[in-house]
Structures are given as C-alpha cells and as structure tokens.
Amino acid sequence: MTHAREATRDRVTELLLRWSEGDRDASEALMPLVYDSLRRIAAGYFRRERADHTLQATAIVNEAYIELVGQSGIRWQSRAHFIGFFARVMRRVLVDYARERNYAKRGGKLRKVTLAEAAALATAKTPDLMALDDALSSLAEIDPRKASLVELRFFGGLTNEEAAQVLGVSRATAIREWQRARAWLYRELSPSA
C-alpha cells in the first residue's frame, strides 16, 4: 500500500472516530475521502444488473450516505466497518427500490398482463435482487455471521480480509464461511428440479 493511501485510510479512521463522538463536521469531511470508494462499490453492483437499470451508482451512494448521516449512536471502528455498514444500507436502498419498481410496474395493484409482459417480468433482473434479499434474510435467521459476510462481499465489495476485519474473524474463517454461504445461497436460489 502506498504512503498516500495509508495516510488516507488513517484520516478516514480518524474522521470516523470523531463522527462517533458526535462531531458533525467530521462526517462532512469524510465524504470526499470515501466517495470514490463507495461509488466504485455501487458501480460494481450495477455491473451485475441489467443494462437499463434506472437507478445510478451516484444516486445510490447519495441516498445511502444521507441515510448514514442521519444515524446516531454508531461507534465506527474502522474504514472497513463503515464500508460494511454502507453495504447494509445500500442493500436496503436497492431492495426498497426494486420493490417500489415492481409495485409501480404493476400499476400499484393487481391487473391482467399479456403473455409477453409476463415473459418480460420473468426475465427481469430486479426480482433476483428481491430473491437474494429473501434468501439472505433466511440465512440470517440460521447464521447471522454468514449473512453479514455475504452482504459485505456482495453489496459492500469488501475482500475476504476486509470482511474478516469487520466481523472480527480470521481471514481463513471468512474464506470458509464465504464458500459455505455461497453454496447455501446457490441451493436456495436455484430453481427446484
């Protein structure tokens, strides 16, 4: 890691600690330092989505950040902890958006659809996000740490090392649990034979 990146990480951690202590100026100073990272995380998510997605990475970062700034009482521990929390907020924003979009797409109430419309809805990416959210909620009931790990990796774009740091486990444990969680989700999300 370069000296400049290390200094930036240290500055981010310092600002997060000040924010935890109630310093609102610290949250404002933090945004320019983390914005590019948060936008890259969101853009990485959108690369997995359909091409005509109407929500943009910039919008999701701004909405999630506004929600984060409104939080109080959070004791930030590190940049990775902040990114992990951001991942949870981003997941909630994306799932809420997908639900609203599907509700609006259907006119807000039940209506008749043509066969072609039904086929288009069946192939849309948005329900996949909702299915993933449902599966993650189920996984959280069984194993909250594995669900958090998936959230950190998938929505937060964290590496195994960063996710391990957020969760307070070893890198080896994070890797092992990531493999198990992915296998469990694969089974949950695969169409029944």
CYANA upper distance limits for C-alpha pairs under 8 A (distance plus 0.5 A):
  1 MET  CA      5 ARG  CA      7.00
  1 MET  CA      6 GLU  CA      7.03
  2 THR  CA      6 GLU  CA      6.71
  3 HIS  CA      7 ALA  CA      6.57
  4 ALA  CA      8 THR  CA      6.68
  5 ARG  CA      9 ARG  CA      6.65
  6 GLU  CA     10 ASP  CA      6.70
  7 ALA  CA     11 ARG  CA      6.61
  8 THR  CA     12 VAL  CA      6.57
  8 THR  CA     33 LEU  CA      7.77
  9 ARG  CA     13 THR  CA      6.69
  9 ARG  CA     79 ARG  CA      7.44
 10 ASP  CA     14 GLU  CA      6.64
 11 ARG  CA     15 LEU  CA      6.63
 12 VAL  CA     16 LEU  CA      6.58
 12 VAL  CA     30 LEU  CA      6.87
 12 VAL  CA     33 LEU  CA      7.40
 12 VAL  CA     34 VAL  CA      8.14
 12 VAL  CA     78 SER  CA      8.36
 12 VAL  CA     79 ARG  CA      6.85
 13 THR  CA     17 LEU  CA      6.70
 13 THR  CA     77 GLN  CA      7.89
 13 THR  CA     78 SER  CA      5.71
 13 THR  CA     79 ARG  CA      6.21
 14 GLU  CA     18 ARG  CA      6.77
 15 LEU  CA     19 TRP  CA      6.50
 15 LEU  CA     26 ALA  CA      5.65
 15 LEU  CA     27 SER  CA      7.49
 15 LEU  CA     29 ALA  CA      7.89
 15 LEU  CA     30 LEU  CA      6.67
 16 LEU  CA     20 SER  CA      6.64
 16 LEU  CA     26 ALA  CA      7.58
 16 LEU  CA     27 SER  CA      7.79
 16 LEU  CA     30 LEU  CA      7.97
 16 LEU  CA     76 TRP  CA      6.15
 16 LEU  CA     77 GLN  CA      7.93
 16 LEU  CA     78 SER  CA      7.58
 16 LEU  CA     79 ARG  CA      8.08
 16 LEU  CA     82 PHE  CA      8.40
 17 LEU  CA     21 GLU  CA      6.95
 17 LEU  CA     75 ARG  CA      7.80
 17 LEU  CA     76 TRP  CA      6.43
 17 LEU  CA     77 GLN  CA      7.48
 18 ARG  CA     22 GLY  CA      7.16
 18 ARG  CA     23 ASP  CA      5.99
 18 ARG  CA     26 ALA  CA      6.55
 19 TRP  CA     23 ASP  CA      5.21
 19 TRP  CA     24 ARG  CA      6.60
 19 TRP  CA     25 ASP  CA      8.21
 19 TRP  CA     26 ALA  CA      5.79
 19 TRP  CA     27 SER  CA      6.28
 19 TRP  CA     76 TRP  CA      8.34
 20 SER  CA     73 GLY  CA      7.36
 20 SER  CA     74 ILE  CA      6.46
 20 SER  CA     75 ARG  CA      5.48
 20 SER  CA     76 TRP  CA      6.37
 21 GLU  CA     75 ARG  CA      8.38
 23 ASP  CA     27 SER  CA      7.79
 24 ARG  CA     28 GLU  CA      7.30
 25 ASP  CA     29 ALA  CA      6.72
 26 ALA  CA     30 LEU  CA      6.47
 27 SER  CA     31 MET  CA      7.10
 27 SER  CA     69 VAL  CA      7.58
 28 GLU  CA     32 PRO  CA      8.43
 29 ALA  CA     33 LEU  CA      7.94
 30 LEU  CA     34 VAL  CA      6.89
 31 MET  CA     35 TYR  CA      5.97
 32 PRO  CA     36 ASP  CA      8.19
 34 VAL  CA     38 LEU  CA      6.63
 35 TYR  CA     39 ARG  CA      6.50
 35 TYR  CA     61 VAL  CA      8.29
 36 ASP  CA     40 ARG  CA      6.60
 37 SER  CA     41 ILE  CA      6.80
 38 LEU  CA     42 ALA  CA      6.79
 38 LEU  CA     61 VAL  CA      6.93
 38 LEU  CA     83 ILE  CA      8.08
 39 ARG  CA     43 ALA  CA      6.43
 39 ARG  CA     57 ALA  CA      6.51
 39 ARG  CA     58 THR  CA      6.75
 39 ARG  CA     61 VAL  CA      6.62
 40 ARG  CA     44 GLY  CA      6.48
 41 ILE  CA     45 TYR  CA      6.96
 41 ILE  CA    155 PHE  CA      7.91
 41 ILE  CA    156 GLY  CA      6.56
 41 ILE  CA    157 GLY  CA      5.94
 42 ALA  CA     46 PHE  CA      6.86
 42 ALA  CA     57 ALA  CA      5.55
 42 ALA  CA     58 THR  CA      8.30
 42 ALA  CA     60 ILE  CA      7.56
 42 ALA  CA     61 VAL  CA      7.40
 42 ALA  CA    155 PHE  CA      8.21
 42 ALA  CA    156 GLY  CA      8.42
 43 ALA  CA     47 ARG  CA      6.76
 43 ALA  CA     57 ALA  CA      5.74
 44 GLY  CA     48 ARG  CA      7.58
 44 GLY  CA    157 GLY  CA      7.96
 45 TYR  CA     49 GLU  CA      7.41
 45 TYR  CA    154 PHE  CA      8.13
 45 TYR  CA    155 PHE  CA      7.19
 46 PHE  CA     50 ARG  CA      8.16
 46 PHE  CA     53 HIS  CA      8.49
 46 PHE  CA     56 GLN  CA      8.31
 46 PHE  CA     57 ALA  CA      7.53
 49 GLU  CA     53 HIS  CA      7.56
 49 GLU  CA    125 LYS  CA      6.92
 49 GLU  CA    126 THR  CA      8.49
 50 ARG  CA    124 ALA  CA      8.21
 50 ARG  CA    125 LYS  CA      6.55
 55 LEU  CA     59 ALA  CA      7.14
 55 LEU  CA     60 ILE  CA      7.64
 56 GLN  CA     60 ILE  CA      6.91
 57 ALA  CA     61 VAL  CA      6.70
 58 THR  CA     62 ASN  CA      6.66
 59 ALA  CA     63 GLU  CA      6.55
 60 ILE  CA     64 ALA  CA      6.41
 60 ILE  CA     90 MET  CA      7.37
 60 ILE  CA     93 VAL  CA      7.73
 60 ILE  CA     94 LEU  CA      8.20
 61 VAL  CA     65 TYR  CA      6.37
 61 VAL  CA     90 MET  CA      8.08
 62 ASN  CA     66 ILE  CA      6.60
 63 GLU  CA     67 GLU  CA      6.84
 63 GLU  CA     93 VAL  CA      8.16
 64 ALA  CA     68 LEU  CA      6.65
 64 ALA  CA     86 PHE  CA      7.40
 64 ALA  CA     89 VAL  CA      6.31
 64 ALA  CA     90 MET  CA      6.28
 64 ALA  CA     93 VAL  CA      7.42
 65 TYR  CA     69 VAL  CA      6.59
 65 TYR  CA     86 PHE  CA      8.16
 66 ILE  CA     70 GLY  CA      6.87
 67 GLU  CA     71 GLN  CA      7.20
 67 GLU  CA     89 VAL  CA      8.07
 68 LEU  CA     86 PHE  CA      7.91
 68 LEU  CA     89 VAL  CA      8.12
 76 TRP  CA     81 HIS  CA      6.99
 76 TRP  CA     82 PHE  CA      6.92
 77 GLN  CA     81 HIS  CA      6.46
 77 GLN  CA     82 PHE  CA      8.14
 78 SER  CA     82 PHE  CA      6.86
 79 ARG  CA     83 ILE  CA      6.67
 80 ALA  CA     84 GLY  CA      6.51
 80 ALA  CA    158 LEU  CA      8.36
 80 ALA  CA    162 GLU  CA      6.41
 80 ALA  CA    163 ALA  CA      7.80
 80 ALA  CA    165 GLN  CA      7.59
 80 ALA  CA    166 VAL  CA      6.40
 81 HIS  CA     85 PHE  CA      6.70
 81 HIS  CA    165 GLN  CA      8.42
 81 HIS  CA    166 VAL  CA      5.63
 82 PHE  CA     86 PHE  CA      6.60
 83 ILE  CA     87 ALA  CA      6.62
 83 ILE  CA    152 LEU  CA      8.50
 83 ILE  CA    156 GLY  CA      6.85
 83 ILE  CA    158 LEU  CA      8.32
 84 GLY  CA     88 ARG  CA      7.11
 84 GLY  CA    151 GLU  CA      8.39
 84 GLY  CA    152 LEU  CA      5.88
 84 GLY  CA    156 GLY  CA      6.46
 84 GLY  CA    158 LEU  CA      8.20
 84 GLY  CA    163 ALA  CA      8.06
 84 GLY  CA    166 VAL  CA      7.41
 85 PHE  CA     89 VAL  CA      6.94
 86 PHE  CA     90 MET  CA      6.47
 86 PHE  CA    156 GLY  CA      7.45
 87 ALA  CA     91 ARG  CA      6.59
 87 ALA  CA    151 GLU  CA      7.01
 87 ALA  CA    152 LEU  CA      6.46
 87 ALA  CA    155 PHE  CA      5.55
 87 ALA  CA    156 GLY  CA      4.70
 87 ALA  CA    157 GLY  CA      8.46
 88 ARG  CA     92 ARG  CA      6.85
 88 ARG  CA    151 GLU  CA      7.09
 88 ARG  CA    152 LEU  CA      8.07
 88 ARG  CA    155 PHE  CA      7.79
 88 ARG  CA    156 GLY  CA      8.15
 89 VAL  CA     93 VAL  CA      6.69
 90 MET  CA     94 LEU  CA      6.52
 90 MET  CA    155 PHE  CA      7.40
 90 MET  CA    156 GLY  CA      8.49
 91 ARG  CA     95 VAL  CA      6.54
 91 ARG  CA    151 GLU  CA      8.18
 91 ARG  CA    155 PHE  CA      6.74
 92 ARG  CA     96 ASP  CA      6.48
 93 VAL  CA     97 TYR  CA      6.56
 94 LEU  CA     98 ALA  CA      6.62
 95 VAL  CA     99 ARG  CA      6.64
 95 VAL  CA    129 LEU  CA      7.16
 95 VAL  CA    130 MET  CA      6.60
 95 VAL  CA    133 ASP  CA      7.65
 96 ASP  CA    100 GLU  CA      6.64
 97 TYR  CA    101 ARG  CA      6.49
 98 ALA  CA    102 ASN  CA      6.62
 98 ALA  CA    126 THR  CA      6.21
 98 ALA  CA    127 PRO  CA      7.84
 98 ALA  CA    129 LEU  CA      7.96
 98 ALA  CA    130 MET  CA      7.63
 99 ARG  CA    103 TYR  CA      6.55
 99 ARG  CA    130 MET  CA      8.01
100 GLU  CA    104 ALA  CA      6.47
101 ARG  CA    105 LYS  CA      6.34
102 ASN  CA    106 ARG  CA      6.85
102 ASN  CA    126 THR  CA      8.43
103 TYR  CA    107 GLY  CA      7.06
103 TYR  CA    108 GLY  CA      5.48
103 TYR  CA    109 LYS  CA      7.82
104 ALA  CA    108 GLY  CA      5.56
106 ARG  CA    110 LEU  CA      7.19
106 ARG  CA    111 ARG  CA      7.33
107 GLY  CA    111 ARG  CA      8.00
113 VAL  CA    117 GLU  CA      6.45
113 VAL  CA    118 ALA  CA      6.91
114 THR  CA    118 ALA  CA      6.77
115 LEU  CA    119 ALA  CA      6.70
116 ALA  CA    120 ALA  CA      6.74
117 GLU  CA    121 LEU  CA      6.67
118 ALA  CA    122 ALA  CA      6.62
119 ALA  CA    123 THR  CA      6.97
120 ALA  CA    124 ALA  CA      6.79
124 ALA  CA    128 ASP  CA      8.35
125 LYS  CA    129 LEU  CA      7.51
126 THR  CA    130 MET  CA      7.24
127 PRO  CA    131 ALA  CA      6.56
128 ASP  CA    132 LEU  CA      6.56
129 LEU  CA    133 ASP  CA      6.61
130 MET  CA    134 ASP  CA      6.64
131 ALA  CA    135 ALA  CA      6.57
131 ALA  CA    189 LEU  CA      7.63
132 LEU  CA    136 LEU  CA      6.48
132 LEU  CA    185 LEU  CA      8.44
132 LEU  CA    189 LEU  CA      7.79
133 ASP  CA    137 SER  CA      6.64
134 ASP  CA    138 SER  CA      6.80
135 ALA  CA    139 LEU  CA      6.61
135 ALA  CA    185 LEU  CA      7.19
135 ALA  CA    188 GLU  CA      7.11
135 ALA  CA    189 LEU  CA      7.82
136 LEU  CA    140 ALA  CA      6.50
136 LEU  CA    147 ALA  CA      6.19
136 LEU  CA    150 VAL  CA      8.43
136 LEU  CA    185 LEU  CA      8.27
137 SER  CA    141 GLU  CA      7.06
137 SER  CA    147 ALA  CA      8.04
138 SER  CA    142 ILE  CA      7.21
139 LEU  CA    143 ASP  CA      6.19
139 LEU  CA    144 PRO  CA      7.23
139 LEU  CA    146 LYS  CA      7.79
139 LEU  CA    147 ALA  CA      6.16
140 ALA  CA    144 PRO  CA      4.50
140 ALA  CA    145 ARG  CA      7.80
140 ALA  CA    146 LYS  CA      7.74
140 ALA  CA    147 ALA  CA      5.55
140 ALA  CA    148 SER  CA      8.08
143 ASP  CA    147 ALA  CA      7.02
144 PRO  CA    148 SER  CA      6.63
145 ARG  CA    149 LEU  CA      6.60
145 ARG  CA    167 LEU  CA      7.96
146 LYS  CA    150 VAL  CA      6.80
146 LYS  CA    177 GLU  CA      6.58
146 LYS  CA    178 TRP  CA      7.40
146 LYS  CA    181 ALA  CA      6.34
147 ALA  CA    151 GLU  CA      6.72
147 ALA  CA    181 ALA  CA      7.82
148 SER  CA    152 LEU  CA      6.57
149 LEU  CA    153 ARG  CA      6.60
149 LEU  CA    163 ALA  CA      6.92
149 LEU  CA    167 LEU  CA      8.17
149 LEU  CA    174 ALA  CA      7.94
149 LEU  CA    177 GLU  CA      8.28
149 LEU  CA    178 TRP  CA      7.16
150 VAL  CA    154 PHE  CA      6.13
150 VAL  CA    155 PHE  CA      8.22
150 VAL  CA    178 TRP  CA      7.32
150 VAL  CA    181 ALA  CA      7.54
150 VAL  CA    182 ARG  CA      8.24
151 GLU  CA    155 PHE  CA      5.76
151 GLU  CA    156 GLY  CA      7.01
152 LEU  CA    156 GLY  CA      5.05
152 LEU  CA    157 GLY  CA      6.90
152 LEU  CA    158 LEU  CA      6.28
152 LEU  CA    163 ALA  CA      6.64
153 ARG  CA    157 GLY  CA      5.35
153 ARG  CA    158 LEU  CA      5.36
153 ARG  CA    159 THR  CA      6.96
153 ARG  CA    160 ASN  CA      7.94
153 ARG  CA    163 ALA  CA      7.46
154 PHE  CA    158 LEU  CA      8.24
158 LEU  CA    162 GLU  CA      6.14
158 LEU  CA    163 ALA  CA      6.33
159 THR  CA    163 ALA  CA      6.56
160 ASN  CA    164 ALA  CA      6.41
160 ASN  CA    171 ARG  CA      6.73
160 ASN  CA    174 ALA  CA      6.45
160 ASN  CA    175 ILE  CA      6.72
161 GLU  CA    165 GLN  CA      6.79
161 GLU  CA    170 SER  CA      8.50
161 GLU  CA    171 ARG  CA      5.90
161 GLU  CA    174 ALA  CA      8.14
162 GLU  CA    166 VAL  CA      6.86
163 ALA  CA    167 LEU  CA      6.64
163 ALA  CA    174 ALA  CA      7.62
164 ALA  CA    168 GLY  CA      6.25
164 ALA  CA    169 VAL  CA      5.49
164 ALA  CA    170 SER  CA      6.26
164 ALA  CA    171 ARG  CA      5.97
164 ALA  CA    173 THR  CA      8.16
164 ALA  CA    174 ALA  CA      5.94
165 GLN  CA    169 VAL  CA      6.95
165 GLN  CA    170 SER  CA      8.08
169 VAL  CA    173 THR  CA      6.76
169 VAL  CA    174 ALA  CA      7.18
170 SER  CA    174 ALA  CA      6.82
171 ARG  CA    175 ILE  CA      6.68
172 ALA  CA    176 ARG  CA      6.65
173 THR  CA    177 GLU  CA      6.48
174 ALA  CA    178 TRP  CA      6.35
175 ILE  CA    179 GLN  CA      6.80
176 ARG  CA    180 ARG  CA      6.89
177 GLU  CA    181 ALA  CA      6.38
178 TRP  CA    182 ARG  CA      6.54
179 GLN  CA    183 ALA  CA      6.74
180 ARG  CA    184 TRP  CA      6.65
181 ALA  CA    185 LEU  CA      6.58
182 ARG  CA    186 TYR  CA      6.49
183 ALA  CA    187 ARG  CA      6.86
184 TRP  CA    188 GLU  CA      6.75
185 LEU  CA    189 LEU  CA      6.38
186 TYR  CA    190 SER  CA      6.31
